[in-house]
Amino acid sequence: MTTATSITVRVPLAIRHRPGRKTVVSPMGDGVTPVTTRADPALVKALGRAFRYQRMLDEGRYASITEMATAEKIERGYLGNLLRLTLMAPDLVELVLDGRAADRVALPALLEPMPLAWAHQREHLLSDGPTRRAEPDVRIEA
C-alpha cells in the first residue's frame, strides 16, 4: 500500500496594487530590470479614446459629435470633453503617457475646460495652485 504524498511548489512573487489593475512582479534574473510605469490607466485610456474619436471625425466617418455619440453609445457632453484632450500640448500628453504627471494631473482635471495656449495649459495643469493672470483666459469648451 502506498501513502499519499504531496508536493509544495513555492514561487516568489509580489502583487503590487496599481490604479485600476494588479501587476505581478516576478524576480528578474540575469541583471534585467523590470520596466515600471506609473501611468494612470484611466488617463491613458481617455487619451487613446480622444485621439481615436478625433481621427474618426477627421476621416469623415461621422458628420458631427452628436452622430458619433449616438453611434458609440456615449453622452455627447462626455465625448466633447474627451475631444478637448486632443488639443493638449504634446509635452503634456507625453508626461501623462509616461506616467510622469500621475501625481499632479488626474482625469477630472483634464476633462475641465482648459486654456487654449499650450503655455497656459502647462501653468494650469502643473502648478501647485490656481494662478491669477491679468489678461483674460481663453478656454476650450465643447
PyMOL commands that set and color helices and strands:
alter all, ss='L'
color gray80, all
select helices_A, chain A and resi 41-58+65-72+76-87+90-98+107-111+118-126
alter helices_A, ss='H'
color red, helices_A
select strands_A, chain A and resi 14-18+21-25
alter strands_A, ss='S'
color yellow, strands_A
deselect
rebuild
show_as cartoon
